[in-house]
């Protein structure tokens, strides 16, 4: 049995799935359609997009890991260190997404060194500079590689993907500051915790879409062909 994982298929299928996860989460969380308690019983455990170790988390982690594996396959052909570093970076992001390493370690280090000296999440102080430096290197390397391949569509997808990641980090920072949301509470008749959930859900789906775009940019250069015998 053979599977061809192409950029076009990946972009449309994974993007639609990410948006469906987001729509389903908001629908169930806000009880938009019904008060079906049988569905709500399994919502938090399996479908809450802001929780960990459930279907949305698994999907998000697999996106990054698949991106890392694609980079490793390209490295195997081209033998350029930038592809290897890209493979390690995106694979780590996938593992981190599933295990929440940056959040646990960031909280641990923050309690020791910051002593409530940062207004948002501690992990951003310790991990953001590292992620930014490595991400900038990978972005420049991939942009140059795509230019050599004359794949300008790849560059657009890559730029959008990294931009979406940056937006997600910005939203995470803002949400961690305990923002004043009274205007939105009054305007949309929502509770504070509901607005926070919506912000986190938007952050998660933006991150998924960003990962999908980056993966698609790599698959334009190297579509994956899997042969299962």
C-alpha positions, 0 to 999 in steps of 0.5 A, spaced: 500 500 500 502 506 497 501 513 500 503 520 497 503 525 502 503 532 497 503 539 499 496 540 496 493 535 500 496 536 506 495 543 506 487 542 505 486 536 509 490 538 515 487 546 515 480 543 514 481 538 520 484 544 524 479 549 523 474 543 524 477 542 531 476 549 533 469 550 531 467 543 535 471 546 541 467 553 541 461 549 539 461 544 545 464 549 550 459 555 549 453 550 548 451 553 542 448 547 539 445 543 545 446 541 552 447 534 550 450 531 556 453 525 553 457 529 548 459 534 554 461 528 558 467 526 553 469 534 551 474 535 556 477 529 556 478 528 548 476 535 544 478 541 549 483 544 544 486 548 550 487 542 554 493 537 553 494 529 552 487 529 547 486 529 540 487 536 538 494 536 542 496 529 538 494 532 532 498 539 533 504 534 535 504 530 529 504 536 525 510 538 528 513 531 528 511 530 521 515 536 519 521 534 522 521 527 519 520 531 512 526 535 514 530 529 515 528 526 509 531 532 505 537 532 509 538 524 507 538 527 500 542 533 500 546 532 506 546 540 508 546 541 516 540 546 515 535 541 514 538 536 519 537 542 524 530 543 522 529 536 523 531 536 530 527 543 531 521 541 529 521 534 532 522 537 538 517 542 538 512 536 536 515 532 542 514 539 547 507 540 544 505 533 547 509 533 553 509 541 555 516 541 557 517 548 556 511 550 560 513 545 566 521 547 565 519 554 565 515 554 571 520 551 575 526 556 572 521 562 573 520 560 581 527 560 582 530 566 578 524 571 577 520 571 583 514 574 580 518 579 576 515 577 569 507 579 568 506 573 563 508 566 563 515 564 565 517 560 559 517 565 555 523 568 558 527 562 558 525 559 551 522 565 547 530 567 545 532 560 544 526 559 539 527 566 536 534 565 534 533 557 532 527 559 528 530 565 524 536 561 522 531 556 519 527 561 516 533 564 513 536 557 511 529 554 508 528 561 504 535 560 501 534 553 499 527 554 496 530 560 492 535 555 489 529 550 488 525 556 484 519 555 489 517 562 491 510 559 493 514 555 498 517 562 501 510 564 501 507 558 505 514 559 510 513 566 511 506 565 513 507 559 517 512 563 521 508 569 522 502 565 524 507 562 530 509 569 532 502 571 532 500 565 537 506 566 541 503 574 542 496 571 544 499 567 549 503 572 552 497 577 552 493 572 555 498 570 560 498 578 563 490 577 565 488 582 560 482 587 562 476 584 557 470 587 560 469 591 554 468 584 550 464 581 556 459 586 556 459 587 548 458 579 547 455 577 554 460 572 555 464 570 562 471 572 563 473 565 563 469 564 556 473 569 553 480 566 555 478 559 553 476 563 546 483 566 546 487 560 547 483 556 542 484 561 537 492 561 539 492 553 538 488 553 531 493 559 529 499 554 531 496 548 527 495 552 521 502 555 521 505 548 522 501 546 516 503 551 512 511 550 514 510 542 513 506 544 506 512 548 504 517 543 505 513 538 501 513 542 495 520 540 495 520 533 497 513 530 497 513 524 502 512 517 499 510 511 504 510 504 501 507 499 506 508 492 505 
